[in-house]
Each structure stands twice: as C-alpha cells, then as structure tokens.
Amino acid sequence: MNEADALDMVQNAIWTVMVASGPAVGAAMVVGLVVALIQALTQVQEMTLTFVPKIVAVMVAVAISAPFIGSQISIFTNVVFSRIQTGF
C-alpha cells in the first residue's frame, strides 16, 4: 500500500461518514431553525426547549433512512474488503 492508496481509503471513509450522517444532521438543523424561529417570534427563551424536538427528529430521521445508511456502510465495507483481497 502506498500513499495514494491510503489517501484514497481515508477519502472514501470520510465521504461515507458524511453521507451516512447527512440525514440526521439535516433533520437536526431544520428542526433547530424552526424552533429558533418560534422562540424568536414568541420570545420564549427556554434553553431546554430545543433538545426534545431535535432528539425526536434525529431518531425519526435515522429510523427512516436506516436502509440508506446501512447500504452506504455496506458499500464502503465491500470496497475495503475487495481492496484487501486484491492486495491493494
């Protein structure tokens, strides 16, 4: 394994993490913006109000996108194993 192979594997790993965590992060971001907007409009500045909706949204997003996340991790695992099998 040379530097280019190692860099390619790290790049694939980082891309897989970004794609797999995208739905959960996106859901948390959207819910956070909506709750912040509601807090700004109603002037209710309770700090703990943002946590429960975000946790629920992240759990729902992960539950809905679980097959997609699993397939992305499976694709990455297959790439890693095939590269190990061929000897890089």
C-alpha positions as CSV (number, residue, x, y, z in Angstrom):
1,M,0.0,0.0,0.0
2,N,1.4,3.3,-1.0
3,E,0.4,6.9,0.0
4,A,-2.1,7.2,-2.9
5,D,-4.0,4.0,-1.7
6,A,-4.0,5.2,1.9
7,L,-5.3,8.6,0.9
8,D,-8.0,7.0,-1.3
9,M,-9.2,4.9,1.6
10,V,-9.3,7.8,4.0
11,Q,-11.2,9.9,1.5
12,N,-13.7,7.1,1.0
13,A,-14.1,6.7,4.8
14,I,-14.7,10.4,5.3
15,W,-17.2,10.6,2.4
16,T,-19.0,7.6,3.8
17,V,-19.3,9.2,7.3
18,M,-20.5,12.5,5.7
19,V,-23.1,10.8,3.6
20,A,-24.3,8.4,6.3
21,S,-24.7,11.2,8.9
22,G,-26.3,13.6,6.5
23,P,-30.0,12.7,7.2
24,A,-29.6,13.0,11.0
25,V,-27.6,16.3,10.8
26,G,-30.0,17.7,8.3
27,A,-33.0,16.9,10.4
28,A,-31.4,18.4,13.5
29,M,-30.5,21.6,11.5
30,V,-34.1,22.0,10.1
31,V,-35.8,21.4,13.5
32,G,-33.3,23.7,15.2
33,L,-34.0,26.5,12.8
34,V,-37.8,26.1,13.2
35,V,-37.6,26.0,17.0
36,A,-35.3,29.1,16.9
37,L,-37.7,30.9,14.7
38,I,-40.6,30.0,17.0
39,Q,-38.6,31.1,20.0
40,A,-37.8,34.4,18.3
41,L,-41.4,35.0,17.4
42,T,-42.9,34.2,20.8
43,Q,-40.0,35.5,22.8
44,V,-39.9,32.3,24.8
45,Q,-36.2,31.8,25.5
46,E,-36.2,28.4,27.2
47,M,-32.9,26.7,26.6
48,T,-34.1,23.1,27.1
49,L,-37.0,23.6,24.6
50,T,-34.7,22.8,21.6
51,F,-33.4,19.5,22.8
52,V,-36.5,17.3,22.8
53,P,-37.7,18.2,19.3
54,K,-34.2,17.7,17.9
55,I,-33.8,14.3,19.6
56,V,-37.1,13.2,18.2
57,A,-36.4,14.5,14.8
58,V,-32.9,12.8,14.7
59,M,-34.4,9.5,15.9
60,V,-37.1,9.6,13.2
61,A,-34.6,10.6,10.5
62,V,-32.3,7.7,11.5
63,A,-35.2,5.3,11.6
64,I,-36.5,6.3,8.1
65,S,-33.0,6.5,6.5
66,A,-31.6,3.3,8.2
67,P,-31.6,1.3,4.9
68,F,-29.7,4.1,3.1
69,I,-27.2,4.4,5.9
70,G,-26.7,0.6,6.0
71,S,-26.2,0.4,2.3
72,Q,-23.6,3.2,2.3
73,I,-21.6,1.4,5.1
74,S,-22.0,-1.9,3.3
75,I,-20.7,-0.4,0.0
76,F,-17.7,1.0,1.9
77,T,-17.0,-2.3,3.6
78,N,-17.2,-4.2,0.3
79,V,-14.7,-1.7,-1.2
80,V,-12.3,-2.1,1.7
81,F,-12.5,-5.9,1.7
82,S,-12.1,-6.1,-2.1
83,R,-9.0,-4.0,-1.9
84,I,-7.6,-6.2,0.9
85,Q,-8.4,-9.3,-1.2
86,T,-6.6,-7.9,-4.3
87,G,-3.7,-6.7,-2.2
88,F,-4.3,-3.1,-3.0
